[in-house]
Amino acid sequence: MKEMIPSWRHVFKLDPEKEIDDNTLDAICMSGTDAIVVGGSTGVTYENTVDLLSRVRRYELPCVQEVSDLEAVVPGFDLYLVPMVLNTPDPTWIMGRHHEGIERYGYMIPWDLVVSEGYIVLNEDAAVAKLTGAETSIEASSVVAYAQIADKLMNLPILYLEYSGSFGDMEIVRSVRRSVEHTRLFYGGGITNAEQAAAAASVSDTIVVGNIVYDNLQQALETVKVLKDLDAFS
């Protein structure tokens, strides 16, 4: 499944803590998106993750879990994305939780399905920023430096620029994309319409669309369509 990551242009991220009715889930999974990521910063449990996985499994598209809580890791996903927050002074979110998880569960980890991702969190109001103590008020040059650490030193397959809750600075995203060679650049945060989706997709490899799914389904679906149209003419 790892070789599928480079082909993803559009991903919907669903939060197990949030309610989503069957009709909405059907529209999302049949939209033409490349994958469904299941995950959230808070309120993620084994029970609500199992429930969402079982519902998504009715559809033929990759379903991956972004691991945020050791107690909520559920067998049966196609991939497991393991985030490392690069711009936090707290080592808990860079290696601490990871060490704890491997020490406890290393014997049962399906390593061939595990993909590490470097997070750079850039919205101070985002739940993940508050949880991890990420230093969000940093210059573009600092963001690029973190990106190069992920790409050059850590050889991470995914670098995720996280603006969760607000639409980010596309010039910073563009600078990051120019600075990396090997890592795949994911952008997530504040994509609420087709125009923003197109703008983010033009400066990243993969866009992640989340909150708008719960606020305006039609606009969420349009983020898929605009990428299909753009890529058809590229």
Salt bridges, closest charged atoms under 4 A:
ASP22 OD1 - ARG55 NH2 2.79
ASP34 OD1 - LYS228 NZ 3.80
GLU66 OE1 - LYS13 NZ 2.58
GLU71 OE2 - ARG104 NH2 2.97
ASP78 OD1 - ARG57 NH2 3.15
GLU100 OE2 - ARG104 NH1 3.22
GLU103 OE1 - HIS99 ND1 4.00
ASP151 OD2 - LYS152 NZ 3.38
GLU171 OE2 - ARG174 NE 3.46
GLU181 OE2 - LYS152 NZ 2.25
ASP205 OD1 - ARG177 NH2 3.03
ASP229 OD2 - LYS225 NZ 3.01
ASP231 OD2 - ARG9 NE 3.27
